[in-house]
Amino acid sequence: MSGSDASGKVPSVRSSRILSGIQPTGRFHWGNYFGAIRQYIELQTTGDAFYFIADLHALTTVREPSRLRELVRDAAIDLLALGLDPAHATLFVQSDVPEVTELTWLLLTVTPMGLLERCHAYKEKKTKGLPADAGLFTYPVLMAADILAYDATTVPVGEDQVQHIEVCRDLAGTFNHHYGDVFVLPKARVLDGSAKVPGTDGQKMSKSYENTLDLFETPASQKKKIMRITTDSRPMEEPKDPEADHLFALYRLVATPEETAAMAETYRRGGFGYGEVKKAVAAVAERFFADARARRETIAADDGLVEKVLADGADRARSQAARVLDRAKRACGLSLRKAGRA
């Protein structure tokens, strides 16, 4: 996609540009991979893909500087190990593109307070009586800037994030109404919700519930967690519905279709113990992530590789974001530079 034309307006969109970010608030777990990362990787060859590690967003929860730096680096290594390819996708760190924070201010000037008060993350904290800082309150505006800075056309998100894309479209539309055709209005692509990932307690897998299976913890550590998964107390000989069991749900994520069918038949037949299912989950999980684990060790041992990938990604991202910011600034009267600058 090109930069702005001589009028300073948004260029015509000739191809799909995919944009998504992931927060480095903890090590990635099965829920992150099967719920989002796997689909990001599948999408990277379908359009011009930009993926970023959202360290600015993480500041609302991670307050230890050394911990944040460690999590950002681990996130980059993990994404590369899982199959994100810099030859197909631009991978970068959010804070390495300062144009986005400047664009955030421009968007804040057209953002109604009521719109932010209705956003679910802020409302949830207020409802629970929890403290909410200005970072959380204006979080959707920074997210909008993340998207608009790259002329993104497609934003893959979970269902719980669709509201943020609607906010982004609202803000872009308002800005365009005041200043002309400046921003591309993105569309949400709701990620496949069929890969429901239960945690070790049967609830949705989440760092906040402390029920995760980390992608790159040692196989021994992961097996211990799996063996402690809570199951029901029905007798071994009783047939069981595999579709109603969270242990089976984990198994089918990492097993082959043939193995999944065989395990489902075992459930329906009965006469088995959950302990043997847990051992099977651990075994197929170790096999499923073996290649990614090996790639991760190689990438982590290569001094400078991750830094180069992120630096190259930041250069490409800044180049695009600078064009959009320049377009927006000139549209609202902030820049005295002549129109027509690419």
C-alpha positions in Angstrom: 0.0 0.0 0.0 1.3 3.5 -0.8 1.4 6.5 1.4 -0.9 9.5 1.1 -1.5 11.1 -2.3 -1.0 14.8 -3.1 -4.3 15.7 -1.4 -3.1 14.1 1.9 -6.0 11.7 1.9 -6.1 8.0 2.6 -4.7 5.9 -0.3 -7.0 3.3 -2.0 -6.7 -0.1 -0.4 -5.5 -2.6 -2.9 -4.8 -5.6 -0.7 -5.6 -6.9 2.7 -3.5 -5.7 5.6 -3.8 -7.7 8.7 -2.9 -6.2 12.1 -3.0 -7.7 15.6 -1.1 -7.4 18.8 -0.6 -9.6 21.8 0.2 -8.5 25.4 3.4 -9.8 27.1 1.8 -10.0 30.5 3.0 -13.6 31.1 4.4 -16.6 29.3 2.1 -17.8 26.4 -0.1 -20.7 27.2 -2.3 -23.2 25.3 -5.2 -20.7 25.3 -3.0 -18.0 23.6 -1.8 -20.5 21.0 -5.0 -22.3 20.1 -7.2 -19.3 20.6 -5.2 -16.7 18.6 -1.5 -17.3 17.8 -2.1 -20.3 15.6 -4.6 -18.4 13.5 -2.2 -15.3 13.3 0.4 -17.6 11.8 -2.1 -19.1 9.3 -3.1 -15.6 8.2 0.4 -14.3 7.7 0.5 -15.6 4.1 -3.0 -14.3 3.2 -2.2 -10.6 3.2 0.3 -7.9 4.4 0.6 -8.9 8.1 1.7 -6.7 10.9 2.0 -8.3 14.4 3.2 -6.5 17.4 4.1 -7.2 21.1 1.9 -4.8 23.0 4.3 -3.6 25.8 2.5 -0.2 26.1 -0.7 -2.0 26.9 1.1 -4.3 29.3 2.1 -1.3 31.5 -1.4 -1.3 32.9 -0.6 -4.6 34.7 3.2 -5.2 34.6 5.0 -2.7 36.8 8.5 -4.4 37.1 10.7 -3.0 34.3 13.1 -6.0 34.2 10.1 -8.4 34.1 8.5 -6.5 31.2 11.7 -6.6 29.2 12.1 -10.3 29.8 8.5 -11.0 28.8 8.8 -9.0 25.6 11.9 -10.9 24.5 10.3 -14.2 25.5 7.2 -13.3 23.5 9.2 -12.6 20.4 11.2 -15.8 20.7 8.0 -17.8 21.3 6.2 -16.3 18.3 9.1 -17.1 16.0 9.4 -20.6 17.4 5.7 -21.2 16.8 6.0 -20.3 13.1 5.7 -16.6 12.7 7.9 -15.9 9.7 9.5 -12.4 9.3 9.6 -13.1 5.5 5.8 -13.0 5.5 4.9 -10.9 8.6 6.3 -7.7 10.2 7.0 -8.5 13.9 7.8 -5.5 16.1 7.4 -4.1 19.6 4.6 -1.6 20.1 6.7 1.0 21.9 9.3 1.0 19.1 6.8 3.0 17.0 6.3 6.3 18.9 4.1 7.6 16.0 1.4 5.5 17.5 1.3 7.4 20.8 1.2 10.7 19.0 -1.7 9.4 16.9 -3.4 8.4 20.1 -3.6 12.0 21.2 -5.1 13.1 17.9 -7.8 10.4 18.3 -8.4 11.4 22.0 -9.4 14.9 20.8 -12.4 13.3 19.0 -13.2 10.7 21.6 -16.4 11.1 23.7 -16.0 10.3 27.4 -19.2 8.3 27.3 -17.9 6.0 24.6 -14.9 5.0 26.9 -17.2 4.7 29.9 -19.2 2.0 28.1 -16.1 -0.1 27.2 -16.3 -3.4 29.0 -12.8 -3.5 30.6 -13.4 -0.2 32.3 -17.0 -1.0 33.2 -16.0 -4.4 34.7 -13.5 -2.8 37.1 -15.8 -0.1 38.1 -18.6 -2.6 38.7 -16.3 -4.7 40.9 -15.2 -1.6 42.8 -11.6 -2.1 41.6 -9.3 0.9 40.9 -9.0 1.9 37.3 -6.3 4.3 36.1 -6.4 6.6 33.0 -4.3 4.0 31.1 -7.1 1.5 31.4 -9.8 4.1 30.6 -8.1 5.3 27.4 -6.8 1.8 26.5 -9.3 1.5 23.6 -8.0 4.7 22.0 -4.4 3.4 22.0 -5.7 0.2 20.5 -7.5 2.2 17.8 -4.2 4.1 17.1 -2.4 0.7 16.9 -4.8 -0.3 14.1 -5.2 2.9 12.2 -1.5 3.7 12.1 -0.9 0.8 9.6 -4.0 1.3 7.4 -5.1 -2.1 8.6 -8.1 -3.6 6.8 -8.5 -6.8 8.8 -8.0 -7.2 12.6 -8.3 -10.8 13.9 -9.7 -10.7 17.4 -11.6 -12.9 19.8 -15.3 -12.2 20.4 -14.5 -10.3 23.6 -12.4 -7.8 21.6 -14.9 -7.0 18.9 -16.1 -3.9 20.9 -12.7 -2.4 20.6 -12.8 -2.7 16.8 -16.2 -1.0 16.8 -14.7 1.8 18.9 -11.8 2.1 16.5 -14.2 2.4 13.6 -16.3 5.0 15.5 -13.2 7.2 16.2 -11.8 6.8 12.7 -15.2 7.8 11.3 -15.5 10.8 13.5 -12.0 12.0 12.6 -12.8 11.5 8.9 -16.0 13.4 9.4 -14.2 16.4 10.8 -11.0 16.3 8.6 -11.7 14.4 5.4 -10.9 10.9 4.2 -7.9 10.2 6.5 -8.2 6.7 8.0 -9.0 3.3 6.6 -11.9 1.8 8.5 -10.9 -1.7 9.5 -13.1 -4.8 9.9 -12.9 -7.3 12.7 -12.2 -10.9 11.8 -13.5 -13.0 14.7 -11.1 -15.8 15.4 -12.4 -19.4 15.2 -14.1 -19.9 18.6 -14.3 -23.7 18.1 -10.9 -24.2 19.8 -12.2 -23.6 23.3 -9.3 -24.1 25.7 -10.2 -25.1 29.3 -7.8 -24.5 32.0 -6.6 -27.1 34.5 -9.7 -26.3 36.7 -12.2 -26.5 33.8 -12.7 -22.8 33.5 -11.4 -20.8 30.5 -7.6 -21.0 30.5 -6.3 -17.6 31.7 -3.3 -16.3 33.5 -5.6 -14.4 35.9 -7.1 -17.8 37.0 -3.7 -19.4 37.4 -4.9 -22.4 35.5 -2.6 -22.4 32.5 -0.5 -24.9 30.7 2.5 -22.9 29.4 3.6 -23.6 25.9 7.3 -23.9 26.6 7.5 -25.1 30.2 9.4 -28.4 30.6 7.5 -31.5 29.7 8.0 -32.8 33.2 6.5 -29.6 34.7 3.6 -29.7 32.3 2.9 -33.4 33.0 2.6 -32.6 36.7 0.0 -29.9 36.0 -1.9 -32.2 33.8 -1.9 -35.0 36.3 -3.4 -32.6 38.9 -6.4 -31.7 36.6 -9.6 -32.0 38.5 -12.0 -34.7 37.1 -15.4 -36.0 38.2 -15.8 -39.0 40.5 -17.8 -41.3 38.3 -16.7 -45.0 38.5 -14.2 -46.3 35.9 -16.7 -48.7 34.2 -19.3 -45.9 33.6 -19.5 -44.6 29.9 -18.8 -40.9 29.6 -19.6 -38.2 27.1 -16.3 -36.9 25.7 -17.9 -33.7 24.5 -18.7 -32.7 28.1 -15.3 -33.4 29.5 -12.6 -30.7 29.7 -9.8 -33.2 29.8 -10.9 -34.6 26.5 -11.1 -31.0 25.1 -7.4 -30.6 25.9 -6.6 -33.9 24.4 -8.3 -33.2 21.1 -6.3 -30.0 20.7 -3.0 -31.8 20.4 -3.9 -35.3 19.2 -4.3 -36.5 15.7 -7.9 -37.0 14.3 -7.4 -40.7 14.5 -6.2 -40.5 18.1 -9.1 -38.2 19.0 -11.7 -40.6 17.5 -10.2 -43.5 19.4 -10.2 -41.6 22.7 -13.8 -40.6 22.2 -14.7 -44.2 21.7 -12.9 -45.1 24.9 -15.0 -42.5 26.8 -18.3 -43.8 25.3 -17.3 -47.4 26.1 -16.2 -46.7 29.7 -13.9 -49.0 31.6 -11.0 -46.5 31.9 -9.4 -44.3 34.5 -8.8 -40.6 34.1 -5.2 -41.1 35.1 -4.5 -42.9 31.8 -6.2 -40.1 29.9 -4.0 -37.5 31.6 -0.9 -39.5 30.7 -2.1 -39.5 27.1 -2.7 -35.8 27.1 0.8 -35.2 28.4 2.4 -37.5 25.9 0.7 -36.1 22.8 1.2 -32.5 24.0 5.0 -33.2 24.3 5.0 -34.5 20.7 2.8 -31.7 19.4 5.1 -28.9 20.6 8.4 -30.8 20.1 9.4 -29.0 16.9 8.5 -25.6 18.2 10.5 -26.4 21.4 13.5 -27.3 19.4 13.2 -24.1 17.3 12.9 -22.0 20.4 16.1 -23.4 21.8 17.9 -22.6 18.5 16.5 -19.0 18.3 17.2 -18.2 22.0 20.8 -19.3 21.6 21.4 -17.1 18.6 22.6 -13.8 20.0 21.3 -10.9 18.0 18.7 -12.8 15.9 15.6 -11.6 17.9 16.9 -8.1 18.1 17.5 -7.9 14.4 14.0 -9.3 13.6 12.4 -6.7 15.9 14.6 -3.9 14.7 13.8 -4.7 11.0 10.1 -5.0 11.9 10.1 -1.6 13.8 11.7 0.1 10.8 9.0 -1.2 8.5 6.2 -0.4 11.0 7.6 3.1 11.6 7.8 3.8 7.9 4.1 3.0 7.5 3.0 4.7 10.7 4.9 7.9 9.9 3.0 8.2 6.6 -0.4 7.8 8.4 0.6 10.2 11.2 1.8 12.8 8.6 -1.5 12.4 6.8 -3.5 12.9 10.0 -1.5 15.8 11.2 -1.8 17.7 7.9 -5.5 17.0 7.7 -6.2 18.6 11.1 -3.8 21.5 10.6 -0.8 20.5 12.8 1.8 20.2 10.1 3.1 23.1 8.0 4.9 20.9 5.6 3.7 20.9 2.1 1.1 18.4 1.0 2.4 15.7 -1.3 5.1 14.3 0.9 5.1 10.5 0.7 
